[in-house]
């Protein structure tokens, strides 16, 4: 094997390693990128709002954790019989998916939310396994238009995130060392993470906009919430854009696709003796 082929294989693995670093970052860097309310910065207890959007499988919940039943029967079908009041800490929080970084940002603006009190509007951040930002306020707004609380969205998908990440991590490690038939699948499947996310994000936005209830104070027709860009719902102006986590996912995609192409060319040249 000539030096040029070795160098290309080495470059492909370097790109793969960089992708793994970004991959681990999406799962662990929530403390770095968590939203801090600029108006509440003097009150450390309130600058990061706690909510109950993190609802892992019950096997991850310690004994004695407080819980309550969903307030409406139909919510039990969506969320199960218990809503856990649980915010894990320490290393365990990283292991079970509590520290994933925000991937998408949605914010609302309306006359009743003046800039002095709400300089960022009403922002919420969609992580891989939960939500952050002004989730309680967003749920109040959703209630006005007959929409379900955010916590019901993609709950099963969010619960399996730790298992998916473990599977993808093992695939990426295998990608670095395996060169047999189908080696490229080990890199391609994790590489598509940003498009998996967009699919589920769009699917659940559609579900929320087309499953409105009569308890809303505003009567609006079923609609598709804005996936990307600016929009308007009733009297609210909406902004929906990717944030840091999605760019991490895009970096993973680009790095792994480049790595696969470079490695594929190196393997082809090695077989033909070029």
C-alpha positions in Angstrom: 0.0 0.0 0.0 1.6 3.3 -1.1 1.9 6.3 1.2 -0.9 8.3 -0.5 -3.5 5.6 0.3 -2.3 5.4 3.9 -2.5 9.2 4.2 -6.1 9.2 2.8 -7.1 6.5 5.3 -5.5 8.4 8.1 -7.3 11.6 7.0 -10.6 9.8 6.9 -10.1 8.5 10.4 -9.2 12.0 11.6 -12.4 13.3 10.2 -14.2 10.5 11.9 -12.7 11.3 15.2 -13.7 14.9 14.9 -17.2 13.8 14.1 -17.2 11.7 17.3 -16.1 14.8 19.3 -19.0 16.8 18.0 -21.3 13.8 18.6 -20.3 13.6 22.2 -20.6 17.3 22.5 -24.3 17.2 21.4 -24.9 14.8 24.3 -23.0 16.5 27.1 -22.7 20.3 26.6 -26.1 21.5 27.9 -24.5 23.3 30.9 -22.5 25.4 28.4 -25.4 26.4 26.2 -28.4 26.4 28.5 -30.6 29.5 28.2 -30.3 32.1 31.0 -33.1 34.6 31.4 -31.5 38.0 31.1 -34.1 39.6 33.2 -33.7 37.2 36.1 -29.9 37.2 36.2 -29.9 38.7 39.7 -31.9 35.8 41.0 -29.8 32.7 40.3 -32.7 30.3 41.2 -34.8 31.7 38.4 -32.4 32.5 35.6 -32.6 28.9 34.4 -36.2 27.6 34.5 -36.7 24.0 35.6 -39.5 22.1 33.9 -40.8 18.6 33.6 -40.1 18.0 30.0 -37.4 15.4 30.8 -39.3 12.2 31.3 -37.0 9.2 30.9 -38.1 5.6 31.1 -39.1 4.7 34.6 -36.0 2.4 34.9 -33.9 5.5 35.1 -35.9 7.1 37.9 -34.6 6.7 41.4 -37.0 5.2 44.0 -38.8 7.9 46.0 -38.9 10.5 43.2 -42.0 12.6 43.3 -44.6 12.2 40.6 -48.2 13.1 39.8 -50.9 12.0 37.4 -51.5 13.9 34.2 -54.4 16.3 34.8 -56.4 15.1 31.9 -57.2 11.5 30.9 -56.1 11.9 27.2 -52.7 13.1 28.4 -52.2 9.7 30.1 -52.4 8.1 26.7 -49.7 10.4 25.5 -47.4 10.6 28.6 -48.2 7.6 30.7 -49.7 7.4 34.2 -47.0 9.4 35.9 -45.2 12.7 35.3 -41.9 12.7 37.1 -40.6 15.7 38.9 -37.0 14.8 38.2 -33.9 16.7 37.3 -30.9 14.4 37.6 -27.5 15.7 38.7 -23.8 14.6 38.4 -22.5 12.0 36.1 -25.8 10.2 36.1 -27.4 13.2 34.3 -24.9 12.8 31.5 -25.5 9.0 31.2 -29.3 9.2 30.8 -29.5 12.0 28.3 -30.3 15.0 30.5 -27.4 17.2 29.2 -28.1 17.3 25.5 -27.6 20.7 23.9 -30.3 22.8 22.3 -30.9 22.0 18.7 -33.7 24.4 17.7 -35.0 27.7 19.0 -38.6 29.0 18.8 -39.7 32.3 20.2 -42.9 34.2 20.3 -43.6 37.9 20.4 -46.8 39.7 21.3 -48.0 43.1 22.6 -48.6 41.6 26.1 -44.9 40.6 26.3 -43.0 43.9 26.3 -39.4 44.0 25.4 -38.4 45.4 28.8 -39.6 42.2 30.6 -39.2 39.8 27.7 -36.1 41.0 25.7 -35.9 37.7 23.9 -39.6 37.3 23.5 -40.8 34.0 24.9 -38.0 31.6 23.8 -38.0 27.8 24.1 -35.2 25.5 23.1 -35.7 22.0 21.7 -33.0 19.6 23.0 -32.7 16.0 21.9 -34.3 14.7 25.1 -36.1 17.7 26.7 -36.8 21.4 26.4 -35.5 24.5 28.1 -36.2 28.2 28.2 -39.6 29.7 29.1 -41.4 26.4 28.7 -44.2 27.2 31.3 -45.0 30.5 29.6 -45.0 28.8 26.2 -47.4 26.2 27.5 -49.7 28.9 28.8 -49.7 30.5 25.3 -50.4 27.1 23.7 -53.3 26.6 26.0 -54.9 29.8 24.8 -55.0 28.5 21.2 -56.1 25.0 22.3 -52.7 23.3 21.8 -51.3 20.6 24.0 -48.4 21.3 26.4 -44.9 20.9 24.9 -44.1 17.9 27.2 -46.3 15.5 25.2 -44.3 16.0 22.0 -42.2 13.1 20.8 -41.9 11.7 24.3 -41.0 8.2 23.2 -38.4 9.5 20.7 -36.9 11.6 23.5 -36.9 8.6 25.9 -34.9 6.4 23.5 -32.2 9.1 22.9 -29.6 7.5 25.4 -30.0 4.1 23.6 -29.7 5.6 20.1 -26.6 7.5 21.2 -25.0 4.4 22.6 -25.8 2.5 19.3 -24.4 5.4 17.2 -21.3 5.8 19.3 -20.5 2.1 18.9 -21.1 2.3 15.2 -18.7 5.3 14.9 -16.0 3.4 16.9 -16.6 0.4 14.6 -16.4 2.7 11.6 -12.8 3.8 12.5 -11.5 0.2 12.6 -13.8 -2.0 10.4 -13.0 -2.3 6.7 -15.1 -5.3 5.7 -18.3 -5.4 3.6 -20.8 -2.6 4.4 -18.2 -0.6 6.4 -19.7 2.7 5.1 -23.0 2.0 6.8 -21.4 2.4 10.2 -20.6 6.0 9.3 -23.6 6.9 7.2 -26.4 6.0 9.6 -25.0 8.3 12.4 -24.2 11.0 9.8 -27.8 11.5 9.0 -28.7 12.8 12.5 -29.6 16.3 11.4 -32.1 15.0 8.9 -33.6 12.5 11.5 -34.1 15.5 13.8 -35.7 17.6 11.2 -38.1 14.8 10.3 -39.3 14.3 13.8 -39.4 18.0 14.6 -41.5 18.7 11.5 -43.7 15.7 12.2 -44.5 16.7 15.7 -45.1 20.4 14.8 -47.7 19.1 12.3 -49.2 17.0 15.1 -49.5 19.9 17.5 -51.0 22.2 14.9 -53.6 19.6 13.8 -54.7 18.4 17.2 -56.2 21.5 18.7 -58.7 21.4 21.5 -61.9 23.3 22.2 -60.5 24.6 25.6 -58.6 27.4 23.7 -59.7 31.0 24.2 -58.9 31.6 20.5 -60.6 29.6 17.8 -58.2 28.9 15.0 -58.1 26.4 12.2 -55.6 23.5 12.2 -52.3 24.7 10.8 -48.7 23.8 10.2 -46.5 25.7 12.7 -43.5 27.3 11.1 -40.5 24.9 10.9 -38.0 27.4 9.7 -38.3 31.2 9.6 -40.9 33.7 10.8 -44.6 33.2 11.0 -47.8 34.3 12.7 -50.4 32.5 14.9 -53.3 34.5 16.1 -51.8 37.6 17.6 -48.3 36.0 18.1 -45.3 36.5 15.9 -43.2 33.3 15.8 -39.5 32.8 15.0 -38.2 29.3 14.5 -34.5 28.7 13.7 -31.7 26.2 14.3 -29.4 26.9 17.2 -26.0 25.5 18.2 -26.9 21.8 18.5 -28.2 21.7 14.9 -24.9 23.1 13.7 -23.1 20.4 15.7 -25.2 17.8 13.9 -24.5 19.4 10.5 -20.8 19.3 11.4 -21.1 15.6 12.1 -22.9 15.1 8.8 -20.2 16.9 6.7 -17.3 15.3 8.5 -18.6 11.8 8.2 -19.7 12.2 4.5 -16.2 13.5 3.7 -14.6 10.7 5.7 -16.7 8.1 3.9 -15.8 9.4 0.4 -12.1 9.7 1.2 -12.0 6.2 2.7 -14.0 4.8 -0.2 -11.5 6.2 -2.7 -8.6 4.9 -0.7 -10.1 1.4 -0.5 -10.8 1.4 -4.3 -7.3 2.5 -5.2 -5.8 -0.1 -2.9 -7.8 -2.8 -4.6 -6.8 -1.7 -8.1 -3.2 -1.2 -7.1 -3.1 2.5 -8.0 
